[in-house]
Amino acid sequence: EYELFVFSGDNMMKALARIPVSVRAGRNAVSFPVPAVYAVSVSGVEGNAFLRKKDDNYWNDSRRPDSEGRVLFDGLPEGDYTVQSGAKRQELHLPGTSEVKL
């Protein structure tokens, strides 16, 4: 028994999906639905913004804000997240949250 990881872009820390697969000797094939992805805009960022997926200790992302203190995290799979900038922190769920004000 193995696990197939589907990643977003070239960031190996952002798995979109984990799919259990069984393999046998010889040629193997697998098909799976591509998961929906979402985006969240974060305002009130000071320094960098950090996003962590609550059920995956390896999944994380960070962004520098624009001149107005905003960042956009996109290509996010469904789930529960924590966004943090400095001492400010907020929990969110995707789908369902498209904007966060820190």
PDB file as gemmi writes it, atoms N, CA and C in Angstrom:
CRYST1    1.000    1.000    1.000  90.00  90.00  90.00 P 1                      
ATOM      1  N   GLU A   1       0.855  -1.186   0.000  1.00  0.00           N  
ATOM      2  CA  GLU A   1       0.000   0.000   0.000  1.00  0.00           C  
ATOM      3  C   GLU A   1       0.894   1.240   0.000  1.00  0.00           C  
ATOM      4  N   TYR A   2       0.576   2.195  -0.870  1.00  0.00           N  
ATOM      5  CA  TYR A   2       1.345   3.431  -1.002  1.00  0.00           C  
ATOM      6  C   TYR A   2       0.387   4.622  -0.968  1.00  0.00           C  
ATOM      7  N   GLU A   3       0.974   5.806  -0.929  1.00  0.00           N  
ATOM      8  CA  GLU A   3       0.185   7.031  -0.969  1.00  0.00           C  
ATOM      9  C   GLU A   3       0.712   7.897  -2.104  1.00  0.00           C  
ATOM     10  N   LEU A   4      -0.185   8.320  -3.000  1.00  0.00           N  
ATOM     11  CA  LEU A   4       0.145   9.198  -4.116  1.00  0.00           C  
ATOM     12  C   LEU A   4      -0.130  10.628  -3.670  1.00  0.00           C  
ATOM     13  N   PHE A   5       0.871  11.505  -3.803  1.00  0.00           N  
ATOM     14  CA  PHE A   5       0.714  12.905  -3.444  1.00  0.00           C  
ATOM     15  C   PHE A   5       0.533  13.727  -4.718  1.00  0.00           C  
ATOM     16  N   VAL A   6      -0.416  14.659  -4.695  1.00  0.00           N  
ATOM     17  CA  VAL A   6      -0.630  15.586  -5.802  1.00  0.00           C  
ATOM     18  C   VAL A   6      -0.262  16.967  -5.283  1.00  0.00           C  
ATOM     19  N   PHE A   7       0.741  17.597  -5.927  1.00  0.00           N  
ATOM     20  CA  PHE A   7       1.244  18.885  -5.456  1.00  0.00           C  
ATOM     21  C   PHE A   7       0.792  20.021  -6.360  1.00  0.00           C  
ATOM     22  N   SER A   8       0.784  21.224  -5.780  1.00  0.00           N  
ATOM     23  CA  SER A   8       0.450  22.443  -6.497  1.00  0.00           C  
ATOM     24  C   SER A   8       1.743  23.106  -6.940  1.00  0.00           C  
ATOM     25  N   GLY A   9       1.979  23.168  -8.248  1.00  0.00           N  
ATOM     26  CA  GLY A   9       3.180  23.825  -8.752  1.00  0.00           C  
ATOM     27  C   GLY A   9       4.434  23.104  -8.327  1.00  0.00           C  
ATOM     28  N   ASP A  10       5.483  23.866  -8.028  1.00  0.00           N  
ATOM     29  CA  ASP A  10       6.751  23.262  -7.670  1.00  0.00           C  
ATOM     30  C   ASP A  10       7.007  23.247  -6.169  1.00  0.00           C  
ATOM     31  N   ASN A  11       6.017  23.621  -5.369  1.00  0.00           N  
ATOM     32  CA  ASN A  11       6.191  23.640  -3.923  1.00  0.00           C  
ATOM     33  C   ASN A  11       5.837  22.274  -3.345  1.00  0.00           C  
ATOM     34  N   MET A  12       6.855  21.524  -2.945  1.00  0.00           N  
ATOM     35  CA  MET A  12       6.640  20.187  -2.425  1.00  0.00           C  
ATOM     36  C   MET A  12       6.079  20.195  -0.999  1.00  0.00           C  
ATOM     37  N   MET A  13       5.827  21.355  -0.429  1.00  0.00           N  
ATOM     38  CA  MET A  13       5.240  21.440   0.907  1.00  0.00           C  
ATOM     39  C   MET A  13       3.730  21.652   0.841  1.00  0.00           C  
ATOM     40  N   LYS A  14       3.176  21.764  -0.362  1.00  0.00           N  
ATOM     41  CA  LYS A  14       1.755  22.048  -0.505  1.00  0.00           C  
ATOM     42  C   LYS A  14       1.053  20.920  -1.264  1.00  0.00           C  
ATOM     43  N   ALA A  15       0.744  19.845  -0.580  1.00  0.00           N  
ATOM     44  CA  ALA A  15       0.035  18.730  -1.205  1.00  0.00           C  
ATOM     45  C   ALA A  15      -1.439  19.090  -1.351  1.00  0.00           C  
ATOM     46  N   LEU A  16      -1.958  18.988  -2.582  1.00  0.00           N  
ATOM     47  CA  LEU A  16      -3.386  19.220  -2.819  1.00  0.00           C  
ATOM     48  C   LEU A  16      -4.204  18.007  -2.431  1.00  0.00           C  
ATOM     49  N   ALA A  17      -3.616  16.820  -2.581  1.00  0.00           N  
ATOM     50  CA  ALA A  17      -4.347  15.594  -2.266  1.00  0.00           C  
ATOM     51  C   ALA A  17      -3.367  14.484  -1.945  1.00  0.00           C  
ATOM     52  N   ARG A  18      -3.834  13.549  -1.118  1.00  0.00           N  
ATOM     53  CA  ARG A  18      -3.111  12.314  -0.806  1.00  0.00           C  
ATOM     54  C   ARG A  18      -4.062  11.175  -1.118  1.00  0.00           C  
ATOM     55  N   ILE A  19      -3.655  10.311  -2.023  1.00  0.00           N  
ATOM     56  CA  ILE A  19      -4.546   9.256  -2.500  1.00  0.00           C  
ATOM     57  C   ILE A  19      -3.889   7.904  -2.241  1.00  0.00           C  
ATOM     58  N   PRO A  20      -4.548   7.023  -1.459  1.00  0.00           N  
ATOM     59  CA  PRO A  20      -3.983   5.693  -1.242  1.00  0.00           C  
ATOM     60  C   PRO A  20      -4.067   4.871  -2.526  1.00  0.00           C  
ATOM     61  N   VAL A  21      -2.991   4.165  -2.843  1.00  0.00           N  
ATOM     62  CA  VAL A  21      -2.962   3.313  -4.036  1.00  0.00           C  
ATOM     63  C   VAL A  21      -2.294   1.991  -3.695  1.00  0.00           C  
ATOM     64  N   SER A  22      -2.701   0.954  -4.392  1.00  0.00           N  
ATOM     65  CA  SER A  22      -2.068  -0.353  -4.281  1.00  0.00           C  
ATOM     66  C   SER A  22      -1.346  -0.613  -5.589  1.00  0.00           C  
ATOM     67  N   VAL A  23      -0.153  -1.172  -5.507  1.00  0.00           N  
ATOM     68  CA  VAL A  23       0.603  -1.478  -6.712  1.00  0.00           C  
ATOM     69  C   VAL A  23       0.949  -2.960  -6.724  1.00  0.00           C  
ATOM     70  N   ARG A  24       1.077  -3.487  -7.928  1.00  0.00           N  
ATOM     71  CA  ARG A  24       1.445  -4.885  -8.132  1.00  0.00           C  
ATOM     72  C   ARG A  24       2.631  -4.926  -9.070  1.00  0.00           C  
ATOM     73  N   ALA A  25       3.256  -6.062  -9.170  1.00  0.00           N  
ATOM     74  CA  ALA A  25       4.362  -6.225 -10.118  1.00  0.00           C  
ATOM     75  C   ALA A  25       3.840  -5.951 -11.525  1.00  0.00           C  
ATOM     76  N   GLY A  26       4.643  -5.303 -12.332  1.00  0.00           N  
ATOM     77  CA  GLY A  26       4.240  -4.973 -13.694  1.00  0.00           C  
ATOM     78  C   GLY A  26       3.689  -3.559 -13.779  1.00  0.00           C  
ATOM     79  N   ARG A  27       3.052  -3.286 -14.888  1.00  0.00           N  
ATOM     80  CA  ARG A  27       2.516  -1.942 -15.146  1.00  0.00           C  
ATOM     81  C   ARG A  27       1.322  -1.648 -14.249  1.00  0.00           C  
ATOM     82  N   ASN A  28       1.278  -0.432 -13.711  1.00  0.00           N  
ATOM     83  CA  ASN A  28       0.184   0.032 -12.860  1.00  0.00           C  
ATOM     84  C   ASN A  28      -0.357   1.343 -13.421  1.00  0.00           C  
ATOM     85  N   ALA A  29      -1.612   1.611 -13.165  1.00  0.00           N  
ATOM     86  CA  ALA A  29      -2.245   2.865 -13.590  1.00  0.00           C  
ATOM     87  C   ALA A  29      -3.156   3.341 -12.462  1.00  0.00           C  
ATOM     88  N   VAL A  30      -3.320   4.639 -12.398  1.00  0.00           N  
ATOM     89  CA  VAL A  30      -4.197   5.218 -11.391  1.00  0.00           C  
ATOM     90  C   VAL A  30      -4.901   6.427 -12.004  1.00  0.00           C  
ATOM     91  N   SER A  31      -6.126   6.637 -11.611  1.00  0.00           N  
ATOM     92  CA  SER A  31      -6.839   7.860 -12.008  1.00  0.00           C  
ATOM     93  C   SER A  31      -7.499   8.413 -10.753  1.00  0.00           C  
ATOM     94  N   PHE A  32      -7.663   9.724 -10.731  1.00  0.00           N  
ATOM     95  CA  PHE A  32      -8.233  10.369  -9.556  1.00  0.00           C  
ATOM     96  C   PHE A  32      -8.827  11.701  -9.975  1.00  0.00           C  
ATOM     97  N   PRO A  33      -9.820  12.166  -9.237  1.00  0.00           N  
ATOM     98  CA  PRO A  33     -10.378  13.492  -9.532  1.00  0.00           C  
ATOM     99  C   PRO A  33      -9.415  14.577  -9.060  1.00  0.00           C  
ATOM    100  N   VAL A  34      -9.284  15.612  -9.842  1.00  0.00           N  
ATOM    101  CA  VAL A  34      -8.453  16.751  -9.446  1.00  0.00           C  
ATOM    102  C   VAL A  34      -9.246  17.553  -8.417  1.00  0.00           C  
ATOM    103  N   PRO A  35      -8.665  17.796  -7.248  1.00  0.00           N  
ATOM    104  CA  PRO A  35      -9.409  18.500  -6.206  1.00  0.00           C  
ATOM    105  C   PRO A  35      -9.645  19.973  -6.552  1.00  0.00           C  
ATOM    106  N   ALA A  36     -10.749  20.505  -6.039  1.00  0.00           N  
ATOM    107  CA  ALA A  36     -11.036  21.934  -6.185  1.00  0.00           C  
ATOM    108  C   ALA A  36     -10.004  22.718  -5.377  1.00  0.00           C  
ATOM    109  N   VAL A  37      -9.654  23.898  -5.853  1.00  0.00           N  
ATOM    110  CA  VAL A  37      -8.734  24.771  -5.122  1.00  0.00           C  
ATOM    111  C   VAL A  37      -9.399  26.126  -4.892  1.00  0.00           C  
ATOM    112  N   TYR A  38      -8.937  26.821  -3.872  1.00  0.00           N  
ATOM    113  CA  TYR A  38      -9.554  28.068  -3.437  1.00  0.00           C  
ATOM    114  C   TYR A  38      -8.488  29.125  -3.200  1.00  0.00           C  
ATOM    115  N   ALA A  39      -8.937  30.356  -2.951  1.00  0.00           N  
ATOM    116  CA  ALA A  39      -8.037  31.468  -2.663  1.00  0.00           C  
ATOM    117  C   ALA A  39      -8.581  32.239  -1.467  1.00  0.00           C  
ATOM    118  N   VAL A  40      -7.677  32.851  -0.723  1.00  0.00           N  
ATOM    119  CA  VAL A  40      -8.070  33.721   0.380  1.00  0.00           C  
ATOM    120  C   VAL A  40      -7.167  34.953   0.362  1.00  0.00           C  
ATOM    121  N   SER A  41      -7.792  36.119   0.501  1.00  0.00           N  
ATOM    122  CA  SER A  41      -7.085  37.387   0.564  1.00  0.00           C  
ATOM    123  C   SER A  41      -6.954  37.778   2.040  1.00  0.00           C  
ATOM    124  N   VAL A  42      -5.748  38.177   2.440  1.00  0.00           N  
ATOM    125  CA  VAL A  42      -5.487  38.535   3.828  1.00  0.00           C  
ATOM    126  C   VAL A  42      -5.035  39.995   3.866  1.00  0.00           C  
ATOM    127  N   SER A  43      -5.686  40.797   4.713  1.00  0.00           N  
ATOM    128  CA  SER A  43      -5.296  42.199   4.871  1.00  0.00           C  
ATOM    129  C   SER A  43      -4.822  42.431   6.301  1.00  0.00           C  
ATOM    130  N   GLY A  44      -4.142  43.543   6.514  1.00  0.00           N  
ATOM    131  CA  GLY A  44      -3.609  43.865   7.833  1.00  0.00           C  
ATOM    132  C   GLY A  44      -2.304  43.143   8.135  1.00  0.00           C  
ATOM    133  N   VAL A  45      -1.589  42.763   7.076  1.00  0.00           N  
ATOM    134  CA  VAL A  45      -0.338  42.013   7.240  1.00  0.00           C  
ATOM    135  C   VAL A  45       0.810  42.972   7.550  1.00  0.00           C  
ATOM    136  N   GLU A  46       1.579  42.638   8.562  1.00  0.00           N  
ATOM    137  CA  GLU A  46       2.788  43.380   8.920  1.00  0.00           C  
ATOM    138  C   GLU A  46       3.946  42.399   8.855  1.00  0.00           C  
ATOM    139  N   GLY A  47       4.940  42.690   8.053  1.00  0.00           N  
ATOM    140  CA  GLY A  47       6.022  41.718   7.839  1.00  0.00           C  
ATOM    141  C   GLY A  47       5.545  40.683   6.836  1.00  0.00           C  
ATOM    142  N   ASN A  48       5.680  39.409   7.149  1.00  0.00           N  
ATOM    143  CA  ASN A  48       5.204  38.339   6.277  1.00  0.00           C  
ATOM    144  C   ASN A  48       3.922  37.736   6.824  1.00  0.00           C  
ATOM    145  N   ALA A  49       3.159  37.099   5.949  1.00  0.00           N  
ATOM    146  CA  ALA A  49       1.983  36.331   6.352  1.00  0.00           C  
ATOM    147  C   ALA A  49       2.324  34.857   6.183  1.00  0.00           C  
ATOM    148  N   PHE A  50       1.948  34.052   7.165  1.00  0.00           N  
ATOM    149  CA  PHE A  50       2.205  32.614   7.154  1.00  0.00           C  
ATOM    150  C   PHE A  50       0.881  31.870   7.190  1.00  0.00           C  
ATOM    151  N   LEU A  51       0.744  30.869   6.348  1.00  0.00           N  
ATOM    152  CA  LEU A  51      -0.476  30.069   6.281  1.00  0.00           C  
ATOM    153  C   LEU A  51      -0.104  28.616   6.532  1.00  0.00           C  
ATOM    154  N   ARG A  52      -0.808  27.968   7.464  1.00  0.00           N  
ATOM    155  CA  ARG A  52      -0.570  26.558   7.769  1.00  0.00           C  
ATOM    156  C   ARG A  52      -1.891  25.795   7.711  1.00  0.00           C  
ATOM    157  N   LYS A  53      -1.827  24.598   7.145  1.00  0.00           N  
ATOM    158  CA  LYS A  53      -2.998  23.718   7.073  1.00  0.00           C  
ATOM    159  C   LYS A  53      -3.018  22.885   8.344  1.00  0.00           C  
ATOM    160  N   LYS A  54      -4.139  22.910   9.056  1.00  0.00           N  
ATOM    161  CA  LYS A  54      -4.186  22.335  10.396  1.00  0.00           C  
ATOM    162  C   LYS A  54      -3.996  20.825  10.435  1.00  0.00           C  
ATOM    163  N   ASP A  55      -4.418  20.088   9.425  1.00  0.00           N  
ATOM    164  CA  ASP A  55      -4.327  18.625   9.464  1.00  0.00           C  
ATOM    165  C   ASP A  55      -3.080  18.079   8.769  1.00  0.00           C  
ATOM    166  N   ASP A  56      -2.144  18.953   8.403  1.00  0.00           N  
ATOM    167  CA  ASP A  56      -0.940  18.526   7.694  1.00  0.00           C  
ATOM    168  C   ASP A  56       0.256  19.327   8.201  1.00  0.00           C  
ATOM    169  N   ASN A  57       1.081  18.713   9.025  1.00  0.00           N  
ATOM    170  CA  ASN A  57       2.216  19.417   9.639  1.00  0.00           C  
ATOM    171  C   ASN A  57       3.243  19.910   8.626  1.00  0.00           C  
ATOM    172  N   TYR A  58       3.241  19.355   7.419  1.00  0.00           N  
ATOM    173  CA  TYR A  58       4.220  19.761   6.406  1.00  0.00           C  
ATOM    174  C   TYR A  58       3.705  20.874   5.497  1.00  0.00           C  
ATOM    175  N   TRP A  59       2.384  21.088   5.461  1.00  0.00           N  
ATOM    176  CA  TRP A  59       1.800  22.051   4.529  1.00  0.00           C  
ATOM    177  C   TRP A  59       1.942  23.456   5.110  1.00  0.00           C  
ATOM    178  N   ASN A  60       2.627  24.341   4.394  1.00  0.00           N  
ATOM    179  CA  ASN A  60       2.755  25.728   4.831  1.00  0.00           C  
ATOM    180  C   ASN A  60       3.074  26.617   3.641  1.00  0.00           C  
ATOM    181  N   ASP A  61       2.816  27.899   3.806  1.00  0.00           N  
ATOM    182  CA  ASP A  61       3.112  28.882   2.766  1.00  0.00           C  
ATOM    183  C   ASP A  61       3.367  30.216   3.454  1.00  0.00           C  
ATOM    184  N   SER A  62       4.141  31.056   2.829  1.00  0.00           N  
ATOM    185  CA  SER A  62       4.355  32.406   3.356  1.00  0.00           C  
ATOM    186  C   SER A  62       4.427  33.374   2.186  1.00  0.00           C  
ATOM    187  N   ARG A  63       3.991  34.596   2.439  1.00  0.00           N  
ATOM    188  CA  ARG A  63       3.973  35.644   1.410  1.00  0.00           C  
ATOM    189  C   ARG A  63       4.349  36.979   2.028  1.00  0.00           C  
ATOM    190  N   ARG A  64       4.957  37.812   1.198  1.00  0.00           N  
ATOM    191  CA  ARG A  64       5.226  39.204   1.581  1.00  0.00           C  
ATOM    192  C   ARG A  64       4.039  40.050   1.132  1.00  0.00           C  
ATOM    193  N   PRO A  65       3.627  41.024   1.936  1.00  0.00           N  
ATOM    194  CA  PRO A  65       2.473  41.845   1.566  1.00  0.00           C  
ATOM    195  C   PRO A  65       2.809  42.898   0.519  1.00  0.00           C  
ATOM    196  N   ASP A  66       1.758  43.377  -0.147  1.00  0.00           N  
ATOM    197  CA  ASP A  66       1.933  44.516  -1.051  1.00  0.00           C  
ATOM    198  C   ASP A  66       2.035  45.786  -0.209  1.00  0.00           C  
ATOM    199  N   SER A  67       2.072  46.933  -0.853  1.00  0.00           N  
ATOM    200  CA  SER A  67       2.257  48.207  -0.142  1.00  0.00           C  
ATOM    201  C   SER A  67       1.081  48.552   0.774  1.00  0.00           C  
ATOM    202  N   GLU A  68      -0.061  47.881   0.589  1.00  0.00           N  
ATOM    203  CA  GLU A  68      -1.233  48.138   1.433  1.00  0.00           C  
ATOM    204  C   GLU A  68      -1.423  47.065   2.499  1.00  0.00           C  
ATOM    205  N   GLY A  69      -0.440  46.180   2.671  1.00  0.00           N  
ATOM    206  CA  GLY A  69      -0.517  45.166   3.712  1.00  0.00           C  
ATOM    207  C   GLY A  69      -1.411  43.992   3.378  1.00  0.00           C  
ATOM    208  N   ARG A  70      -1.538  43.666   2.080  1.00  0.00           N  
ATOM    209  CA  ARG A  70      -2.407  42.555   1.652  1.00  0.00           C  
ATOM    210  C   ARG A  70      -1.582  41.461   0.989  1.00  0.00           C  
ATOM    211  N   VAL A  71      -2.045  40.225   1.154  1.00  0.00           N  
ATOM    212  CA  VAL A  71      -1.475  39.091   0.426  1.00  0.00           C  
ATOM    213  C   VAL A  71      -2.616  38.224  -0.086  1.00  0.00           C  
ATOM    214  N   LEU A  72      -2.327  37.479  -1.143  1.00  0.00           N  
ATOM    215  CA  LEU A  72      -3.294  36.529  -1.688  1.00  0.00           C  
ATOM    216  C   LEU A  72      -2.651  35.152  -1.661  1.00  0.00           C  
ATOM    217  N   PHE A  73      -3.305  34.214  -0.989  1.00  0.00           N  
ATOM    218  CA  PHE A  73      -2.909  32.811  -1.023  1.00  0.00           C  
ATOM    219  C   PHE A  73      -3.889  32.121  -1.969  1.00  0.00           C  
ATOM    220  N   ASP A  74      -3.381  31.454  -2.995  1.00  0.00           N  
ATOM    221  CA  ASP A  74      -4.270  30.776  -3.931  1.00  0.00           C  
ATOM    222  C   ASP A  74      -3.786  29.354  -4.178  1.00  0.00           C  
ATOM    223  N   GLY A  75      -4.599  28.577  -4.899  1.00  0.00           N  
ATOM    224  CA  GLY A  75      -4.275  27.179  -5.145  1.00  0.00           C  
ATOM    225  C   GLY A  75      -4.383  26.339  -3.884  1.00  0.00           C  
ATOM    226  N   LEU A  76      -5.316  26.692  -2.996  1.00  0.00           N  
ATOM    227  CA  LEU A  76      -5.445  26.036  -1.693  1.00  0.00           C  
ATOM    228  C   LEU A  76      -6.506  24.943  -1.731  1.00  0.00           C  
ATOM    229  N   PRO A  77      -6.186  23.755  -1.220  1.00  0.00           N  
ATOM    230  CA  PRO A  77      -7.193  22.705  -1.128  1.00  0.00           C  
ATOM    231  C   PRO A  77      -8.155  22.965   0.034  1.00  0.00           C  
ATOM    232  N   GLU A  78      -9.283  22.285   0.012  1.00  0.00           N  
ATOM    233  CA  GLU A  78     -10.265  22.394   1.090  1.00  0.00           C  
ATOM    234  C   GLU A  78      -9.620  22.034   2.425  1.00  0.00           C  
ATOM    235  N   GLY A  79     -10.023  22.746   3.471  1.00  0.00           N  
ATOM    236  CA  GLY A  79      -9.514  22.397   4.795  1.00  0.00           C  
ATOM    237  C   GLY A  79      -9.531  23.553   5.764  1.00  0.00           C  
ATOM    238  N   ASP A  80      -8.991  23.284   6.948  1.00  0.00           N  
ATOM    239  CA  ASP A  80      -8.893  24.274   8.012  1.00  0.00           C  
ATOM    240  C   ASP A  80      -7.461  24.802   8.058  1.00  0.00           C  
ATOM    241  N   TYR A  81      -7.338  26.117   8.186  1.00  0.00           N  
ATOM    242  CA  TYR A  81      -6.043  26.783   8.130  1.00  0.00           C  
ATOM    243  C   TYR A  81      -5.896  27.775   9.277  1.00  0.00           C  
ATOM    244  N   THR A  82      -4.641  28.123   9.549  1.00  0.00           N  
ATOM    245  CA  THR A  82      -4.311  29.225  10.449  1.00  0.00           C  
ATOM    246  C   THR A  82      -3.446  30.194   9.656  1.00  0.00           C  
ATOM    247  N   VAL A  83      -3.847  31.472   9.648  1.00  0.00           N  
ATOM    248  CA  VAL A  83      -3.028  32.511   9.021  1.00  0.00           C  
ATOM    249  C   VAL A  83      -2.485  33.383  10.139  1.00  0.00           C  
ATOM    250  N   GLN A  84      -1.202  33.771  10.026  1.00  0.00           N  
ATOM    251  CA  GLN A  84      -0.565  34.550  11.076  1.00  0.00           C  
ATOM    252  C   GLN A  84       0.366  35.581  10.473  1.00  0.00           C  
ATOM    253  N   SER A  85       0.393  36.750  11.109  1.00  0.00           N  
ATOM    254  CA  SER A  85       1.343  37.809  10.775  1.00  0.00           C  
ATOM    255  C   SER A  85       1.719  38.477  12.085  1.00  0.00           C  
ATOM    256  N   GLY A  86       2.976  38.337  12.495  1.00  0.00           N  
ATOM    257  CA  GLY A  86       3.387  38.858  13.798  1.00  0.00           C  
ATOM    258  C   GLY A  86       2.582  38.176  14.891  1.00  0.00           C  
ATOM    259  N   ALA A  87       2.015  38.968  15.791  1.00  0.00           N  
ATOM    260  CA  ALA A  87       1.215  38.416  16.888  1.00  0.00           C  
ATOM    261  C   ALA A  87      -0.238  38.180  16.497  1.00  0.00           C  
ATOM    262  N   LYS A  88      -0.630  38.625  15.312  1.00  0.00           N  
ATOM    263  CA  LYS A  88      -2.018  38.473  14.855  1.00  0.00           C  
ATOM    264  C   LYS A  88      -2.205  37.107  14.210  1.00  0.00           C  
ATOM    265  N   ARG A  89      -3.299  36.432  14.572  1.00  0.00           N  
ATOM    266  CA  ARG A  89      -3.567  35.086  14.073  1.00  0.00           C  
ATOM    267  C   ARG A  89      -5.068  34.898  13.911  1.00  0.00           C  
ATOM    268  N   GLN A  90      -5.454  34.149  12.883  1.00  0.00           N  
ATOM    269  CA  GLN A  90      -6.873  33.849  12.683  1.00  0.00           C  
ATOM    270  C   GLN A  90      -7.019  32.473  12.046  1.00  0.00           C  
ATOM    271  N   GLU A  91      -8.074  31.770  12.460  1.00  0.00           N  
ATOM    272  CA  GLU A  91      -8.422  30.468  11.893  1.00  0.00           C  
ATOM    273  C   GLU A  91      -9.398  30.696  10.742  1.00  0.00           C  
ATOM    274  N   LEU A  92      -9.346  29.816   9.732  1.00  0.00           N  
ATOM    275  CA  LEU A  92     -10.298  29.912   8.625  1.00  0.00           C  
ATOM    276  C   LEU A  92     -10.544  28.539   8.036  1.00  0.00           C  
ATOM    277  N   HIS A  93     -11.647  28.416   7.312  1.00  0.00           N  
ATOM    278  CA  HIS A  93     -12.008  27.171   6.635  1.00  0.00           C  
ATOM    279  C   HIS A  93     -12.271  27.461   5.161  1.00  0.00           C  
ATOM    280  N   LEU A  94     -11.754  26.585   4.301  1.00  0.00           N  
ATOM    281  CA  LEU A  94     -12.009  26.664   2.861  1.00  0.00           C  
ATOM    282  C   LEU A  94     -12.686  25.386   2.407  1.00  0.00           C  
ATOM    283  N   PRO A  95     -13.740  25.476   1.580  1.00  0.00           N  
ATOM    284  CA  PRO A  95     -14.337  26.728   1.097  1.00  0.00           C  
ATOM    285  C   PRO A  95     -15.132  27.407   2.207  1.00  0.00           C  
ATOM    286  N   GLY A  96     -15.381  28.659   2.000  1.00  0.00           N  
ATOM    287  CA  GLY A  96     -16.198  29.399   2.949  1.00  0.00           C  
ATOM    288  C   GLY A  96     -15.616  30.748   3.304  1.00  0.00           C  
ATOM    289  N   THR A  97     -14.310  30.861   3.369  1.00  0.00           N  
ATOM    290  CA  THR A  97     -13.674  32.122   3.710  1.00  0.00           C  
ATOM    291  C   THR A  97     -12.896  32.625   2.505  1.00  0.00           C  
ATOM    292  N   SER A  98     -13.188  33.834   2.046  1.00  0.00           N  
ATOM    293  CA  SER A  98     -12.433  34.382   0.931  1.00  0.00           C  
ATOM    294  C   SER A  98     -11.609  35.600   1.332  1.00  0.00           C  
ATOM    295  N   GLU A  99     -11.942  36.188   2.502  1.00  0.00           N  
ATOM    296  CA  GLU A  99     -11.187  37.340   2.991  1.00  0.00           C  
ATOM    297  C   GLU A  99     -10.969  37.229   4.489  1.00  0.00           C  
ATOM    298  N   VAL A 100      -9.760  37.593   4.914  1.00  0.00           N  
ATOM    299  CA  VAL A 100      -9.407  37.603   6.331  1.00  0.00           C  
ATOM    300  C   VAL A 100      -8.802  38.963   6.637  1.00  0.00           C  
ATOM    301  N   LYS A 101      -9.263  39.572   7.735  1.00  0.00           N  
ATOM    302  CA  LYS A 101      -8.690  40.834   8.199  1.00  0.00           C  
ATOM    303  C   LYS A 101      -7.991  40.560   9.518  1.00  0.00           C  
ATOM    304  N   LEU A 102      -6.682  40.772   9.523  1.00  0.00           N  
ATOM    305  CA  LEU A 102      -5.911  40.553  10.763  1.00  0.00           C  
ATOM    306  C   LEU A 102      -5.859  41.826  11.593  1.00  0.00           C  
TER     307      LEU A 102                                                      
END                                                                             
